[in-house]
């Protein structure tokens, strides 16, 4: 018998929980939240293991490897792993764990996947240029009133609003 999915948490309550987690992160670790740094460290460690000669020739990867005694010696890596594990546990407990593609009726699954991959690559490149993802820039940087983080978020919202016109057919 299939379990009926649990209702989503009220967004205002979820926001309060997220604020508490962010506060605790600053108190305990001395840093805010952010996923891109952990993913970059994981990527650097995998690249150094698989193709160390490439890592030595790539200034970005060399910088990642120099930041700590070991590329995985940072709490951000464990934050990302915890997000993945927590997401699976939460999805399972709420009855929402399944493979599905969210899309509009006028686009095929492969086209939607291609659009998502392309958008993800652009976002990943932008994250490295901006020196942080939306969680680190908007949440952590915004919480400490960093002017650069506020400028980043204004640019994200403006860019999304302007781009929405061109990608609306993916959803309609």
Secondary structure, DSSP 8 states (H G I E B T S, - for coil): ----------HHHHHHHHHHHHHHHHHHHSS---SHHHHHHHHHHHHHHH-HHHHHH-HHHHHHHHSSSSTT-SHHHHHHHHHHHHHHHHHHHHT---------TTS-HHHHHHHHHHHHHHHHHHHHHHTS-HIIIIIIIHHTT-HHHHHHHHHHHHHHHHHHHHHGGGT-
